[in-house]
Amino acid sequence: MLDGMCECGAVRYRVADEFVYAANCHCSRCRAATGSAFKPFAGIEREKLELADGQNALLVVGEESLNDTRCGSCGSLLFSVVRDGAYVHVALGSLRDEPRIRPTHHIFVGSKAPWFEITDDLPQFEGHAK
């Protein structure tokens, strides 16, 4: 199990180191959610993530089956619930432990920030990965 938490420590979670995929998302929604050029994330079945502390401190932006889950105190993005609620995209920056997986591609580069240049050799997709 990997430990993750928000910046202020009010919310802590644990997630299995069994991620199915990982990517860097450049869509405008992820850029706005992170305040960065992209969101590095790893996807896993929702039931493999458990809150260890701070359930009452969560700020859920969106619906039960599609949302960004943040700390309501410091605002840190922890994970996003996606794929009709079946998966979570864990914001890799919120992990305190090192996962085995690394992002393997860039998605939504068709809407990436014009001021950001992708300089690695990972595959790039205009939308979702194929």
Disulfide bonds with the S-S distance in Angstrom:
none
